[in-house]
Amino acid sequence: MFQNIVDQSPNNLKALEYLGDIEGHAKNWDGAIVYYKKLKELKPNVATYHYKYGGVAGMIAKDSNKFVALGMISDIRNSFEKAIQLEPKHIEARWALIELNLELPAIVGGSESKAMKYAGELLSISPVDGWLAKGRIAEYSKQYAKAEAYYKNAITVGSSKTSYQKLADLYKNKMNQPEKARLLMEDFQREKIKKS
C-alpha cells in the first residue's frame, strides 16, 4: 500500500518513512537506509530522519566487516549528533550515542567519558533516562555497585517498569542474586497495584 503511494507521489514523507520502518522491522537494513536517506535529503531539518538513518547505518556497520564498519562510524555519529542539534531534547539519539561510545574501541572514537557526557545530558532532560544511562555505563564497566545505585535512583525518580527490570536483571545476571531480583519485581507489582 505504501509503495503504491510512493509510486504515485515519490516524495510522500509519511509513506517513505513507513516503508523505511517496515524494512527496518524486517531487519532489511539496506532497504531501510534508502528510504531514510531520501527523507534526510527531502527534509534535512527533521531530527527523526537523521536518527533513523543513523540507527540503520549502525546496524549495517554491525553486520559488515570491520573495514566497512570503520568507514561508517563518522556518518553514524554525525547523524545522531545532527538529530540532537535539530531537536535539543532528543532522548533516543543520546541513547544511541551512549551505546556507540561503549561499543567502539577507543582507537576509533569510543569513550566511556563521552558516554557519560550524554548520560549527563539525559539526566537534565529526562532524569529516569539519565539514571538508567548511568547505570548502563556502570554495568558495562562491571561497576555493579555503582550500577545498582544508579538504577535505584531511576526507580526513585520514575518507578518505571524498565527501571525495575534493569535492576532485577543486574541482580540476577551480574550480581548472582536471583532472590533479590525476584523480590524487587514483586515490589514493582505491589506498587503497580497501589497506583491502579
Kinemage of the C-alpha trace (Angstrom):
@kinemage 1
@onewidth
@group {chain A} dominant
@subgroup {mainchain}
@vectorlist {calphas} color= white
{ca met a 1} P 0.000 0.000 0.000
{ca phe a 2} L 2.753 2.482 0.931
{ca gln a 3} L 4.759 1.505 -2.133
{ca asn a 4} L 1.722 2.357 -4.289
{ca ile a 5} L 1.567 5.772 -2.624
{ca val a 6} L 5.281 6.358 -3.280
{ca asp a 7} L 4.855 5.200 -6.890
{ca gln a 8} L 2.183 7.881 -7.324
{ca ser a 9} L 3.868 10.506 -5.137
{ca pro a 10} L 7.635 9.787 -4.828
{ca asn a 11} L 8.172 12.457 -2.156
{ca asn a 12} L 5.355 11.464 0.198
{ca leu a 13} L 7.190 11.738 3.520
{ca lys a 14} L 4.878 9.579 5.630
{ca ala a 15} L 4.791 6.762 3.072
{ca leu a 16} L 8.595 6.844 2.714
{ca glu a 17} L 9.012 6.765 6.495
{ca tyr a 18} L 6.604 3.844 6.859
{ca leu a 19} L 8.446 1.937 4.131
{ca gly a 20} L 11.728 2.558 5.937
{ca asp a 21} L 10.183 1.473 9.229
{ca ile a 22} L 8.814 -1.714 7.631
{ca glu a 23} L 12.216 -2.566 6.144
{ca gly a 24} L 13.874 -1.850 9.481
{ca his a 25} L 11.400 -4.009 11.356
{ca ala a 26} L 12.193 -6.832 8.903
{ca lys a 27} L 15.920 -6.191 9.569
{ca asn a 28} L 16.433 -5.336 5.908
{ca trp a 29} L 18.870 -2.551 6.760
{ca asp a 30} L 19.978 -1.939 3.162
{ca gly a 31} L 16.354 -1.413 2.138
{ca ala a 32} L 15.574 0.836 5.106
{ca ile a 33} L 18.563 3.116 4.636
{ca val a 34} L 17.439 4.018 1.106
{ca tyr a 35} L 14.171 5.453 2.459
{ca tyr a 36} L 15.760 7.251 5.404
{ca lys a 37} L 18.465 8.749 3.189
{ca lys a 38} L 15.794 10.104 0.855
{ca leu a 39} L 13.871 11.515 3.823
{ca lys a 40} L 17.037 13.268 5.078
{ca glu a 41} L 17.560 14.758 1.635
{ca leu a 42} L 13.944 15.894 1.282
{ca lys a 43} L 13.680 17.317 4.808
{ca pro a 44} L 17.190 17.892 6.204
{ca asn a 45} L 15.835 19.700 9.284
{ca val a 46} L 13.837 16.775 10.712
{ca ala a 47} L 15.692 15.165 13.637
{ca thr a 48} L 13.808 11.861 13.414
{ca tyr a 49} L 15.045 11.194 9.884
{ca his a 50} L 18.679 11.699 10.924
{ca tyr a 51} L 18.172 9.495 13.977
{ca lys a 52} L 16.582 6.673 11.971
{ca tyr a 53} L 19.235 6.939 9.266
{ca gly a 54} L 21.995 6.728 11.895
{ca gly a 55} L 20.355 3.742 13.561
{ca val a 56} L 20.053 1.778 10.333
{ca ala a 57} L 23.586 2.750 9.290
{ca gly a 58} L 24.733 1.426 12.669
{ca met a 59} L 23.012 -1.895 12.040
{ca ile a 60} L 24.607 -2.132 8.584
{ca ala a 61} L 28.012 -1.430 10.152
{ca lys a 62} L 27.399 -4.051 12.827
{ca asp a 63} L 26.648 -6.671 10.156
{ca ser a 64} L 29.591 -5.629 7.932
{ca asn a 65} L 33.257 -6.477 8.049
{ca lys a 66} L 35.408 -4.267 10.254
{ca phe a 67} L 36.831 -2.169 7.416
{ca val a 68} L 33.402 -1.258 6.070
{ca ala a 69} L 32.175 -0.557 9.611
{ca leu a 70} L 35.148 1.734 10.350
{ca gly a 71} L 34.315 3.794 7.287
{ca met a 72} L 30.751 4.288 8.515
{ca ile a 73} L 31.433 5.420 12.087
{ca ser a 74} L 31.620 9.155 11.422
{ca asp a 75} L 28.437 9.058 9.302
{ca ile a 76} L 26.607 7.248 12.106
{ca arg a 77} L 27.891 9.592 14.822
{ca asn a 78} L 27.152 12.677 12.694
{ca ser a 79} L 23.568 11.517 12.093
{ca phe a 80} L 22.859 11.151 15.804
{ca glu a 81} L 24.571 14.449 16.621
{ca lys a 82} L 22.579 16.178 13.869
{ca ala a 83} L 19.351 14.809 15.390
{ca ile a 84} L 20.353 16.366 18.727
{ca gln a 85} L 21.315 19.646 17.063
{ca leu a 86} L 17.910 19.803 15.366
{ca glu a 87} L 15.983 18.639 18.433
{ca pro a 88} L 17.981 19.503 21.574
{ca lys a 89} L 15.898 17.230 23.816
{ca his a 90} L 16.187 14.150 21.552
{ca ile a 91} L 16.429 11.295 24.047
{ca glu a 92} L 16.841 8.366 21.639
{ca ala a 93} L 19.786 9.936 19.781
{ca arg a 94} L 21.619 10.369 23.085
{ca trp a 95} L 20.964 6.731 23.980
{ca ala a 96} L 22.328 5.721 20.567
{ca leu a 97} L 25.469 7.790 21.132
{ca ile a 98} L 25.928 6.207 24.556
{ca glu a 99} L 25.785 2.729 23.033
{ca leu a 100} L 28.057 3.765 20.157
{ca asn a 101} L 30.657 5.116 22.576
{ca leu a 102} L 30.509 1.992 24.717
{ca glu a 103} L 30.746 -0.418 21.794
{ca leu a 104} L 33.544 1.286 19.856
{ca pro a 105} L 37.161 0.779 20.836
{ca ala a 106} L 38.934 3.973 21.957
{ca ile a 107} L 41.189 3.894 18.890
{ca val a 108} L 38.189 4.638 16.640
{ca gly a 109} L 36.469 7.142 18.888
{ca gly a 110} L 34.743 5.077 21.561
{ca ser a 111} L 34.859 6.573 25.009
{ca glu a 112} L 33.216 5.888 28.329
{ca ser a 113} L 33.647 9.551 29.261
{ca lys a 114} L 31.763 10.605 26.092
{ca ala a 115} L 29.035 8.129 27.006
{ca met a 116} L 28.852 9.689 30.486
{ca lys a 117} L 28.587 13.156 28.928
{ca tyr a 118} L 25.471 12.061 27.026
{ca ala a 119} L 24.122 10.370 30.172
{ca gly a 120} L 24.567 13.680 31.994
{ca glu a 121} L 22.622 15.460 29.254
{ca leu a 122} L 19.885 12.849 29.566
{ca leu a 123} L 19.760 13.404 33.312
{ca ser a 124} L 18.810 17.044 32.749
{ca ile a 125} L 16.230 16.210 30.029
{ca ser a 126} L 14.713 13.048 31.499
{ca pro a 127} L 16.004 12.057 34.963
{ca val a 128} L 14.811 8.455 34.601
{ca asp a 129} L 16.694 8.051 31.322
{ca gly a 130} L 19.720 9.771 32.800
{ca trp a 131} L 19.953 7.402 35.755
{ca leu a 132} L 19.273 4.395 33.530
{ca ala a 133} L 22.031 5.531 31.165
{ca lys a 134} L 24.490 5.977 34.034
{ca gly a 135} L 23.501 2.505 35.265
{ca arg a 136} L 24.038 1.047 31.790
{ca ile a 137} L 27.515 2.574 31.588
{ca ala a 138} L 28.472 1.387 35.075
{ca glu a 139} L 27.144 -2.085 34.309
{ca tyr a 140} L 29.099 -2.154 31.032
{ca ser a 141} L 32.231 -1.272 33.027
{ca lys a 142} L 31.445 -4.050 35.516
{ca gln a 143} L 30.985 -1.495 38.317
{ca tyr a 144} L 27.936 -3.282 39.626
{ca ala a 145} L 27.593 -1.422 42.937
{ca lys a 146} L 27.515 1.888 41.058
{ca ala a 147} L 25.055 0.456 38.538
{ca glu a 148} L 22.828 -0.692 41.397
{ca ala a 149} L 22.833 2.817 42.925
{ca tyr a 150} L 22.021 4.436 39.570
{ca tyr a 151} L 19.168 2.005 38.855
{ca lys a 152} L 17.781 2.622 42.352
{ca asn a 153} L 17.839 6.347 41.593
{ca ala a 154} L 15.894 5.656 38.385
{ca ile a 155} L 13.291 3.763 40.416
{ca thr a 156} L 13.052 6.579 42.957
{ca val a 157} L 12.621 9.196 40.236
{ca gly a 158} L 10.203 7.356 37.983
{ca ser a 159} L 9.166 3.922 39.260
{ca ser a 160} L 9.055 2.713 35.652
{ca lys a 161} L 8.870 -0.958 34.797
{ca thr a 162} L 12.109 -0.570 32.826
{ca ser a 163} L 13.912 0.765 35.908
{ca tyr a 164} L 12.806 -2.196 37.992
{ca gln a 165} L 13.693 -4.639 35.203
{ca lys a 166} L 17.192 -3.189 34.739
{ca leu a 167} L 17.918 -3.506 38.463
{ca ala a 168} L 16.407 -7.002 38.628
{ca asp a 169} L 18.491 -8.088 35.612
{ca leu a 170} L 21.593 -6.690 37.286
{ca tyr a 171} L 20.860 -8.633 40.470
{ca lys a 172} L 20.054 -11.842 38.636
{ca asn a 173} L 22.593 -11.878 35.809
{ca lys a 174} L 25.581 -9.899 37.082
{ca met a 175} L 25.467 -9.965 40.876
{ca asn a 176} L 24.239 -13.556 41.225
{ca gln a 177} L 21.337 -12.567 43.489
{ca pro a 178} L 18.249 -14.100 41.852
{ca glu a 179} L 16.213 -13.932 45.061
{ca lys a 180} L 16.827 -10.201 45.350
{ca ala a 181} L 15.698 -9.846 41.715
{ca arg a 182} L 12.500 -11.795 42.405
{ca leu a 183} L 11.662 -9.712 45.486
{ca leu a 184} L 12.299 -6.489 43.594
{ca met a 185} L 9.854 -7.459 40.842
{ca glu a 186} L 7.286 -8.404 43.493
{ca asp a 187} L 7.729 -4.886 44.924
{ca phe a 188} L 7.115 -3.493 41.450
{ca gln a 189} L 3.872 -5.483 41.137
{ca arg a 190} L 2.705 -4.223 44.549
{ca glu a 191} L 3.483 -0.616 43.587
{ca lys a 192} L 1.619 -1.063 40.326
{ca ile a 193} L -1.459 -2.402 42.135
{ca lys a 194} L -1.355 0.514 44.618
{ca lys a 195} L -1.347 3.040 41.784
{ca ser a 196} L -4.271 1.442 39.934
